[in-house]
Amino acid sequence: MCSQHIVHYQSIPDHYPHLYSKKSWAWAVKQRHHNGLARAFRKVGKNLFVNTQALAECIDAQHSD
């Protein structure tokens, strides 16, 4: 895993506006344990980060089902 794949969770809608609006991303983050995205998240202290490569894999897995 490369550090360039790790971003703060709030920056995802800015990096990938075609995937998530700020509102839909906030809902996805809150529901991450129920929507299959939990594997992409890591909490470091009080900060939440997203592995974008793992996020892409989670999204691909959702669409292939």
Residue, then its C-alpha position, 0 to 999 in steps of 0.5 A: m500500500c502506497s501513501q498516495h492512496i491514503v487520503h482524509y475521508q473528507s477529501i473524497p468528494d473533492h477528488y472524485p466528484h463524479l462518484y460522490s457528492k458531499k451529502s452522499w459521501a457523508w451518508a456512505v461514511k456513516q453507513r460504511h459498516h453496512n454498505g461494504l465500504a468499511r474495508a477502505f477506512r482506517k482510523v488513526g487517533k481521531n482522524l479517519f482516512v480512506n485507502t482509495q485503492a481499497l475503496a475502488e475495489c469495494i465499489d467494483a465488488q458492489h457493482s459486480d454483485 
